[in-house]
Amino acid sequence: MYKIDKSSAPSMVLVQVIQTGSMTRRLLEVELFAEDTISRIKSRISESTKIDPGMAMKLIFCGRALDDNTKIASLDLGPMTNLTAKVSPSESTVDASWSYITPETPSNEIDCGDYSSFYVFCKPCAKVQRGKLRAYCKDCSSSAVVFITEPEQWNDVFNSATKLFVECKSCDAERNVEICFKCVECGDVSTPLTHVKRNSKHAECVICGETKKVCVNLNCLHVSCIECFAAYCETLHSQHNLIFKPQVGYTVGCPVYECPAYVTDVHHFYMLGVEAYQRYQRMAAQMFFARQTERQYCTYPECAAAFILEEIDDESKMVLCPECSKLFCRFCQLPGRCKCDEKIETLDESLVKKISKQCPTCKAPTERTGGCSHIHCTQCQSEWCFVCLRLWSDECQWDHWFE
């Protein structure tokens, strides 16, 4: 468990500031000292956001408002912990220059109704909507069907071709069933969101502490309101702070630190908006590619294609780029020829080695002239640490971000 540094050096924590009336949000990095009280943290937040310190503000951790006299040292804060500061719109004045964390995220306010069982992301509506399940005969596409074996869980629905059968009144025979989900509002075929559910137990959001009719639940004991969960995912995506699960790919875990639950269907990231979901797909593809041991990047700047080598002779050094059809050495990365066996090093090459470090993914020499140790490689797009020469991680962020 991550602990606040007992020394004089501050630790950093992410605080999501919510103006509850308009649901506008801002993400701040706030310095924390072991002896800080919640009252002091509120004052720092007020100074950063130009909120009057005398106005009402609640600082929330795991869905519970913290007492002003509580000390930071008494809290178990993990490196992915987000605190939430809620400010009443009727009692506060917020600077209009706020840069909101999710400016393109669509509104996720849902008219949940009294009997909604399914929720979907509807692209035409550009938001989460109530959904309806529709079943059709797989042979004739007729909707005049009666289930012989009914679905009992989500897996039955997604594997309906092998598990579910219907009696088709049009074919007058037993058939496989085709199941889809549609938006209640516009009727368009939409993506089902299995983690979005009715909050039948009136549980409080673990991020902001409010109780909403519809929540996100990752099949654990913790629930989040849709707005808070979207902001949480946006934060992790922007930091490339994803976890890899073989059956799912790159995803995010439960907002509660050390809870093992995670998003099992990445289509839920549509809640951030279609453009944000497309950015996530590109980022996940890059991160997956970086895990491959036989990955290669074309060394020609005008190409820079990424590809995986298959069944290559270990003694073969020259590689033909499948995109631009040009040769380069897969070891020394020299275009057109290989210099691996050359022992003479030029003055320029010696200087580059002296003042730079190699990207751990593509070995591109990189010089750091200032700023933090978080490096974005322009050659292969990897995120890595200039101090430990590994892909960027939580440990890098908390241990030597500014070394």
Secondary structure as UniProt FT lines:
FT   STRAND          11..19
FT   TURN            20..23
FT   STRAND          24..32
FT   TURN            34..35
FT   HELIX           38..49
FT   TURN            53..54
FT   STRAND          57..61
FT   TURN            62..63
FT   STRAND          64..65
FT   TURN            68..69
FT   HELIX           72..74
FT   TURN            79..80
FT   STRAND          82..87
FT   TURN            89..91
FT   TURN            96..97
FT   TURN            103..104
FT   TURN            113..115
FT   STRAND          118..122
FT   TURN            123..126
FT   STRAND          127..137
FT   TURN            138..140
FT   STRAND          145..147
FT   HELIX           154..158
FT   HELIX           160..163
FT   STRAND          165..168
FT   TURN            169..172
FT   STRAND          173..183
FT   TURN            184..186
FT   STRAND          191..192
FT   TURN            194..195
FT   STRAND          196..198
FT   TURN            200..201
FT   TURN            206..208
FT   STRAND          214..217
FT   STRAND          223..225
FT   HELIX           226..238
FT   TURN            239..240
FT   STRAND          243..245
FT   TURN            246..248
FT   STRAND          249..251
FT   TURN            257..258
FT   HELIX           266..272
FT   HELIX           274..291
FT   TURN            293..294
FT   STRAND          295..297
FT   TURN            301..303
FT   STRAND          306..308
FT   TURN            314..315
FT   STRAND          318..320
FT   TURN            322..324
FT   STRAND          327..329
FT   TURN            330..332
FT   TURN            340..341
FT   HELIX           347..355
FT   STRAND          357..358
FT   TURN            360..362
FT   STRAND          365..366
FT   STRAND          374..376
FT   TURN            378..380
FT   STRAND          383..385
FT   TURN            386..388
FT   HELIX           394..399
FT   TURN            401..402
//
